[in-house]
Amino acid sequence: MSNNFCLAQPARTKSSNYRPDIDGLRALALIAVIINHFEKSLLPSGYLGVDIFFVISGFVITSSLLNKPQKSFGKGMLNFYARRMKRLVPALAFCVIITSALTCLFDPAPGSSLRTGLSALLGASNLYLFSQSTDYFAPSTELNTFTQTWSLGVEEQFYFLFPLLLGTAGLWRTNAPANHRTQRRLGWIIFILSGLSLLGFLALYKSQTAAVYFLMPFRFWELGFGCILAIINLNLAQKLKHLNQFNRPLSLLVFTALITTFFAPEQLATQATVLAVALTCILIALTAEGSFVYKLLTHRYSLWIGMISYSLYLWHWSILSLSNWTVGIHAWTVPFQVVAMVGMATVSYYAIEKPLRFADWHSSQLITIIFGVLTSVVGILIVLLLGKPLEGKLFLGNGGKEAADARLASSLVNPDTIKIEDVEAKLKRCNVTPFLLGNNSYKLQAPVDSTLIKDCLRGDANNSNQQGRLLLVGDSFAEKLAPHVALAAQKLGYQFGMIYGYGCPYLLSSAKIKGASFPKCRYLNEQILEQAVLESLKPGDILILRLHLVSKSYVRYPTVTSHPEADSYDAALKDIADKVAQRGANFIVIGPNPLLAKQEMMALKPEWFNSLNRARAIPPKNSEETIYFNELDNHLAAESKRWSGANYMSLKPYICRPDSFCLLDKDGHFLYSDDHHLSPYGHDLLFPALLNLAKHSP
């Protein structure tokens, strides 16, 4: 590849505003993201490259607009939106259409990916992923072939708002570049909004992680800082040039610090994000021609990667996600996957993105916008065709969704053994999650009080002659166990009641959990919940606690390579066990289960095309949560002897082998329904022991 070819730039390079080092910075950010997506342990915070993209976008778009006079606000706005359409839509539509078709070949249930792709064409994939309560860092997220488009949603929503801010500041009112007064006014508007956005980001990151991660208002400050930097740079660029002798060593120091943030552990995500944004701003301001950093960022390969960065960002995730559905990601596959990423990005850039971005679609900017909208509509129609009329017809596998569902199904729980509709009604009514999103069956909950809790635990009023109650409390793991507990209650002649919520260790006191890490749970008053549950207990009742005890949302994992102490729950569990015993009731704590990594998850979807990407069992060290599972389970089995009138039920005898490897399937049935919940069949394996334990509780 010749030097002239690599440095060949589109017409924009002729603009005096073009800074080649910005393209190099894009390359750095993208490489960090790709390494992180290949293997998180290599670059734990490589995802911060997206935050760098946000700063760059704010800087570049503001630098461009401040120097482009418009005859009127209306014409300025139309020109802005037309340029955004030409910049973003063609390459995105190309990626979504091709990737959707490929997804349907390998995913037996591609609905989630296709809906994300549709949302991306509407500029709203971040909103869709948020509505599904998506955990960006979960292994299951890597199977959605359009997860990467969330950042485009953030940018597009910012772009929708940005012209209104320009108009408010007085830009585009005269056919002249923005004067100093207008620039200051715009700077103050963005500064205030960015400050509010940053405060929200810092205040809510731990309690509302999905909202802070995916929603534009909490990301505004990153783009806003880039905008403010552009305004400052426009006014101080000449003064900064006089400081080049100092800027050069400083830029190297800042560049090194920025790269260091990519190695920050996930637990420092908040601090690392703020630091990366600040360092990016400083680096853009300080990088001077002739410096080592400038030469590195403007190297021909850096420029080329930066030039194709948008297409490469789109395609890198599509290739990796499709690989997760097929051959997997191994050392030997990496070269082929890199070639596929770069190859598709190159085709996208030279055949789609570049020619359409710089072409004149129409002399009217409004018609250009309409063409952009129509391009998205065509993409949406094609994806809808793949999702409905052609549903399942392109799938290359043997089984499909129906066969997979059959291998999850319970052989014990069915309409002949329990009234499933009664259990489902109780699950819908007795979910006390403070902010319940991501499921069409549930809406934002009414205030949770002791009356609701006691009503949910009361049992069946029509069977008041039964001898006692089997009561289930916990999180989503309790929800999955509920049908089997209801069946046990029926077999024992007990009434069944339950109360549960998502993402919180309900009934345990946060003050008594060592390293408690769940501030969002405190929106539900712990004291009200505990008091109502205890007041509901009567002698002879059995209270079952089922929680995701190894969750990083419950106890703090100090670093990426370490886990909480085994005694983290001792005080909280003993406290509640003693209080239950004082009420004359019995207490059963069900232990945790190991989690699945990507290869274990693919074992739940066995097909000929993923035979190289399937685990046969769950290794004892496949994740920090699984390592903690083994330590915590052994500890609680011994610690439970100190609990008053309580029993601990370890799951190891039923789902694990003597060699500490745990089962993924048995007798042709899957033990897991996702990366952390046991399937209905998995709960079948526990049922005899649970029934026996409840029957012989002291």
N, C-alpha and C positions, 0 to 999 in steps of 0.2 A: 504494500500500500504506500503510495508515494506521499511525500510531505505535502505537496500541493493539494492532493485530493483530501487528505485529512483536515487540512486547514481551510478548505473551501467552505465558505459560509454563504447562506442566503443573503438576500438584499439587506436584511437588518444590520449586517456587519458594517455597512457603509454609514450607518447612523453614528453620529458623534457620541451617542449615549451607550453604545454597545461596549460591554466590558467582557472580554473573553475569559477572564478569571472567574466570572460568575458561572459560565458553562462548566469550567473545571470544578467549581464547588458543587454544582449539580452532580457531576460524575462521582465526586467523593461521597456525597450523601447517598446516591443510588447504590454504589458498591457496598456501603455499610448496610443498607437495607437488605440487599441480596444475600450477603454473607449471613446476616442474622436469620433470614428466612431459610437458608440452607441448613444451618446448624446454630441454634441459639447459644450454645455454650461457647462457641468461638468468639462471638461478639454479642454479649447479653443485651446491650442497649443499642444495637445497630439500627433498631427501628427509629431512633432519633433522627435518622436521615430524613424522615418525612417532616419532622419539625423544621429541619433546615430548609426543606422545599418550601414550607409555608413562609418563612422569612424571606427567602429569595423571591417568591411570587409577589409578596407585598412590596418589596423593594423595586423590582423590575417594572411592575404595572404602574406604580406611582411615578417612578422616574420618567416613564414613557408619557404618561398623561399630562404631567405638569408642563411639558414642553410642546404639547400639541394643542394649538388654539382651535376652538370650534366656534362656528357662527352663532350657535344657540345651544341651550342645555339639551333640547330634544334631539338635535343632530349629534351632539356629543354622546348622548346616551345610546342612540342607535348605532353609531360607529363603534362604540365600546362593545356592545353586545354582539354586533356582527363579527368583530375581530375575535371575540371569545368563542363564538360558534365555529368559526373556521379553524381556530387553534385546537379545540378540544373534541368536537363531535365526530369528525370523520375517523380518526384513529380509534376512538373509543367504540364507535359502532362496528368497525371492522373487527376489533378484538372480541367484543361481546358476541357477535354473530358466529364467528369461527369457534370460539371457546365454548359457546352454548351447544353447538352441534357436537363437538368432541366430548363434552360433559355427558351428553345423552348416550354416548356410546359406552361409557364406563360406569356411570352412576345409576343404579337401579331406581333411585328416587331423587331425581335431579331438581325437584321443585324449589328447594331452598336456594340453590345456586342460580337457577333461572330467575327467580323473583329478585334476587340481589342484582342480577344483570339488568333486568327491566328497570329496577329502581335507579341503577347507574345511568341509564339512558334518559331518565327523568331528572338527573342531578340530585338524587335523594337516597342513594344506597346507604349513606351513613345513618339516615333516619330509619331505614328498614332494619339495618343491623342492630341499632339501638332498640327498636321495638321488639326485637327477638331476644333482648337481654344477652347479646353476644359477648362472650369473653374472648377478647382479641388474642389472648395468650394461651387459650385452651387448644389441645391437639385437634379437637373436632373442627375448629375454625379453619384449619389448614385444608379441609376437604371441601370448603366452599370456594369454587373457582373464581369468585369475584370479590372476595373480601378486600382486596387491595383498593377497590374503587371507593372506599369510604372517604379517603382523603380528597378525591375529586369532588365528592358531594360537599365537603366542607368548603373547598375553594369556590365551587360554582355558587353556593349560597352566599359566600362573601362577595363574589362578583355581582350578584344580584343587588346587594345592599350598597356596594361601593359608589356607584354613580350618584346615588341619593345623597351620600355624604359629601361628594364633590359639589353637588348642586347647593347643598346647605351652606357649604363654605364659600360659595360665590364663584366657583370655577365654571367655565363654559358660558359665562354671561356676555363676554366680549370676545371678539375675534383676535385674541392675543394670549400669549402664555400667561400662566398664573403669576401675579405680582407677589411681592413679599407679604403684603397684608393677607391676601388670600391663602398663601401657603401657611402662614402662622395660624390663621383661623382653622384650616384643615388639620394642621398638626395638633392643635388643642382638642379638636373634636375627637380625633383618633386616639389621642393620649388618654382622654377621659374614658372612652369606651374600652380601650385596651386595659386600663387600670381596673375597671370593673370586671372585665373578662378574666384577668389574671387573679383577682381576688376570688372569683367564683371557682376558678381552676384549683387554687390552693386550698380553699375551704372545703370543697366537695370531692376531691380526688379519691379519698379513701372511702367515703360513705356512698358516693354515687359514681363509681368508677366508669361504668358504661356511658353514662351521660357526659361526663367530662371528656372521655376519650373520643366519642363519636360526634358530639353536637357542636355546631359552628360557634354559638355564643361563647363556649369555653375554649375555643381555639382562635377566636378573633384576635386575641392579644399577640399571637405569634405572627400572623399576617400584618397586624397593626404595627408591631415593632419594625417590620420591614418598611412599611409606609413612612413611619416617622424618620427612619434612617435615610430614606430617599430625600425627604424634605431637608434634613440637616445636611446631607451630602451636597445637595444642589447649592446650598448657601455657603458651605465651608470647604468645598473641594479644593479651591485654590490655596486656602490657608493650610490645609492638610498636606499639600504637596511640598510646602516649605519644611515639613517635619519628616521628610522621607528618610533621613539618616537615622532617625529614632524609630520610625515606623517599621523599617525592615527587620530588625531583631525582635521587635514587639510582635510583629505579625507571625514570625516563626514560633514564638512562645505561645501565642493564642491558638495557632494552627495545631500545635502539639497538644494543648489542653483540650481542644475540641475533639481530637481523635481519642483522647483519654476517656472522654465521657461515654464513648461507645462501649467501654468495658465496665461501666457501672452496673452493679447488680440490680435486678428487677425491683428489689425492695427500696431502692433509692430513685425510683422512676420520677417522682415529683421534682426532687432536687436536680436530677440529671437533665430533665426537660428544660427547666428554667435556665440552667447553666449553659446548655447547648444553644438555646436561643440567644442568650446574651453574648456568648462567644462568637456565634455566627455574625451577629451585628457588628461586633468589634472587628472581626476579621475582614468583613466587607469594607469597613471604613478605613482600615489600616493598610490593606494589601496595596503595595506600590509596584509600578513597573520596574523590572530589574531585580526585584527581591527574589530570594530562593522560593518562597511560597508562590509568588506570581509565576515564576518559570515552571514550577511543578504543576500548577493549575492550568497553565496555558500550553502544556505539552500537547503534541498533536493527538495522542491517544486520549488524554483527558478531555480535550475539546470535542473529539468525535463522540465519546460516550455521553458528554453533556449535551451534544446536539441531538442525539437519538434518545435522550433520557426519558422523555414522556412515553414513547412507544415501548422502550425497554422496561419501564416501570410497569406498564400494563401487562406485558407479555411474560415478565419473569415469574409473576405469581401464577398466571395461567399454566405455565409449563410445570412449575413445582407442584401445584395442586393436582394437575392431571397425573403427574408422576406418583403422587401419593395414592392415587386410585389404581395405579398400574404397577410399574416396576419398583417403585419406592425411591428413596434417596440414599444412595450408598457411595462410598469413595469411587467405585468404578463407574457409576452413572454420572457423576458430576461433570466430566468433560462433555459428554453428550448433551446434558441438560443446558450447560452454558452455551454450547453451539446452537441449540434449538432456540434459546432465549434471544441471543444476538441475531440469529438468522431471521426470526419472525419480526424482531424489532427493526431490523434493517429493511425488510420488505415493507413493513408498515410505514417507516419514515420516508423512504424514497418513492414508494408507489402511492401512498395515501396521504400521509401527514404533510410532507413538504410541498408537493405540487398543489394540493387543495388549500393549504394555509396561505400561500402567496398568490393564488390565482384570483382573478376578479370574477366572483360568482355572478354578480349583477351590478349594474350601475347604481341601483337603489339598495341602500343598506337594509331597509325593511324587507325587501325581497330576499336578500342574503340571509337574514334571520329566519325567514319562512323556510328557505331551503334547508337551513340547519335543523329546524324543527321537523321538517319532513324526513330528513335523514334519520333522526331519532325515531320517528314514527315507523319507518320501514324496518329499522332494527327491532323495535318492539313487536311488530307484527310477526316477524320471522321467529323471534323467541317464543311468542305465544303459540305459534304453529308447532314449534318443537315441544312445547309444554303440554298442549292439549290434544289436537288431532293426531299427532305423532307420538303421543306419550307411550313409552315402553317399546315402540316399534324399532327404534334405532339401537337399543341396548344389545351389546354383543355377548353378554353373559348368559348363563344357563338358567339361573333361578329367577332373579327379579325380586321386587319388593314383597310380593305375596309369599314367595318361598322363604324369604328371610324372616318375615313376620311370623310365619308358622313355626320357625325354629326358636322363636322367643317365647311362644305362648305357654301358659301354665296348663298343666294337665289336671290340676286340682281345683283351680278357681274358674268357674264357668256358671252360666245361668241356672244350671241344674243344682249347684251346690250352695250358692248364695244369691241374694238379690243384688246384683251388680249395680243396678240403677240407684239403689239406696246408698251404696258406698260412694258412688260418683256424686250424688247430691250432697253427701256429707263433706266430701273433699272440696266441693265448690263453695260450700257455705262456711267451712271452718278453717279457711286459710287466712291467717292473721298477718301476712306479709304487709308491712306498712305501705310500700309503693309497689304495686303489683302490675307488672307490664309483661308484654311478650307472649300473651296467650289470649286468643279471642274469647275464651270462655270466662275470663276474669277481667274485671275492671278495677279502677282505683277503689280500695276498700273504704267502707264507712268506718268511723272511729271504733276501735276494738276496746270493749269494756268487759268487766267481769261477768255481766249477764250473758253475753255471747259465748264466752269461754265455758261457763258452767252449762249452758244449753247444749253446746257441742259435746260435752263430756257426760251429759245426762244419760245417754243411751236411748234405747227405743222405748218410748212411753207405753207402747202397746204390749210390751213384754216385761212389765214391772214385777212379775212373780219370779223372774230369774234370779239366781242366788247372788250374783255379783256382777261386776263390770270389768271388762278388759279394755283398758284405756291406753291409747297410743299418742305419744307426744314427740315432736322432733321437727326436722326440716324436710327437704324434698325426698330424703331417704325414707322417712316415715310415710310420705305420700305413696311411694312405690310399694311399701310393705303393707299398706292398709288393707287391701283385699284379703290377704292371707291372715292378718290379725282378725278381721271380721269372720273369716271361716273358722279360725280357732275358737273365737267366742261362741259361735253357733254350736260347734261340737262339744264345748264344755258347758253349755247352758248358761253362758254369760251374756250380758248386754255389751254392745260395742260402742265406744265413744272415742273421739280423737280431736286434737287441736295441733296445728302445725303451721309452718311458714317457710319461705324460701330464704336460703343464704344466711341463716342465723342459728346458733346453737340453743334453740328455745328450751327454756326451763333452767338452764344453767346460768349462774350469776357471773357476769363479766368481771366483776370485782374479784372473783375467786379463781379465775382462769389465769395461770401464769403466762404472760405475754399475749393477753387478749388483743385481737386485732380486728374488731368488727364494729366500728362506730355507727354504721348505718343501722345496726340492729337496735340501737337505743331510741329510735323513733317509736318503738313499741315499749311501753313501760314494763321493765322486767319484774318490778314488784307486783304490779297488777296481775300479770300472767301467773307468777308463782303463787300469789295469795289465792287467786281464783281456783287454780288447779288443786292446791292443798285443801282448800275448803270443800271442794267437791268430793274428795276421797272419803270413803267409808271403810270400816273393817271388812276384809274379804276382797276388796278391789285389788286388781293387779295393774300397775302402771308400767308401761313399756316405753323406754327411751331409745330412739334410733336416730343417730346423727352422723353427719359426714365429719368425723372427728379429726381426720387428717387434713382438712381443708386449710389452705393458706389464708382463707378469709376469717378463720376462727383463732388460729394461733400463729404467731409470727415466726417465719423461717428466717433466721438471722442473715444467711447469705444464700446464693444459688446452690452452693455445695454443702449446706448444713441444714439441720432440721431442728424442730423444737425439742425441749426436754421431755422425757417420757412421763414425768410427773406433772405435766402442765394442767391436767384436769383433776388431779387428786382432790384438792380442796373443794372444788365445785361439785364433784360427784358425791363425795362423802357428805357434804352439806345437804344436798337434796335427798340423798338416801336416808339420812337421819330424820329429816322432816317427814318423809313419807312413812317411815316406820312409826313415828309418833302418832300418826293418824290411823295406825292399825292396818295399813295397806301393805302390799308386797310390791317390790320394785325389781324390774329386769332391765339391765343395760345391754343392748346388743352392740357388739364390737364393730370396728370399721372393716372395710374391705380394701384391697389394693386398687390402684388406678391403672388405666390402660394408656400406653403410649401409642404412637401411630401404627406401628406394625401389629400390635395386639388388636387395635381397632379394625384393621383390615381382615383379621381372622374372623370377624363377625360378618364379613362380606366375601366369602370365598368364591373366586372365579378363576378361570384359566389365565386371565391376563394379570392377576396380582399374585401368582404363585411364588414369586420371588420376594414378595413384600408382606408375608404373613408370618406371624409368630405362632408357635405351637402351644405356648404357655406363657404365663406372666412371670418374668424373672424377679427374684427378690430385690433387685436393685435397678429396676427399669426407670424409676423416678424417685425424687426425694420423698414424695408422699408415700410411695410403697415401702421405702426404707423405714420411714417413720411408722407406717402401719405395723410392721413386724415388731419394732421396739415397743410401740404403744400397746399393742395387743398383749404381748408377754407381760408388760408391766401391770396392765389393768386386771389381768387374770389373777395376779398375785395380790394386788391392792384391794380387790373386791372382797377379800376375806375380812377387811376392816369395816365394811359397810354393814349397817344394821339391817337385818332381814332382807338383804338384797342379793341378787344373782347377776353374774356376768356371763354372757353367752358369746364366746369366741366363734368367729365364722371359719377359722382355719380348718377345723376337722371336716367341714362340709364342702369347702371350695378350694382347698389347697392340698398339695401332695406332701408326703413326708420329707421330700428334699427341698421344701420351702418354695417351690414353684407352684403357682396357683393356676387353677383351671380356667380355660376360656370356653370350652364346650365339654359336653358329656352326653353320650348316647345320641349324638347327632343334634343336640340342642345347645343354644348359646346361653351362657351364664350372665352376660351383660347386655344391656339395651343401648348403652352409650359408653363414653370413656370412664364413667365412675359409678353409674347406677346398675345394680343387679337387675336382670330381666325377670319377668314373671316366672320363667322356668328356674332361674337362679334361686328365687325365693321358695320354689317348691322343694329344693334340696334342704333348705333350713327348716321347713315347716314341721316335720316330725319332732325335731329337737325342741323347737319353740313350743309346740303343743304340749310336749312332755314336761318341759320346764314350767309352763303355766299351770299345768295340772297338779304338779307336786310342789308349787311354791309354798314356803312355810306360812 
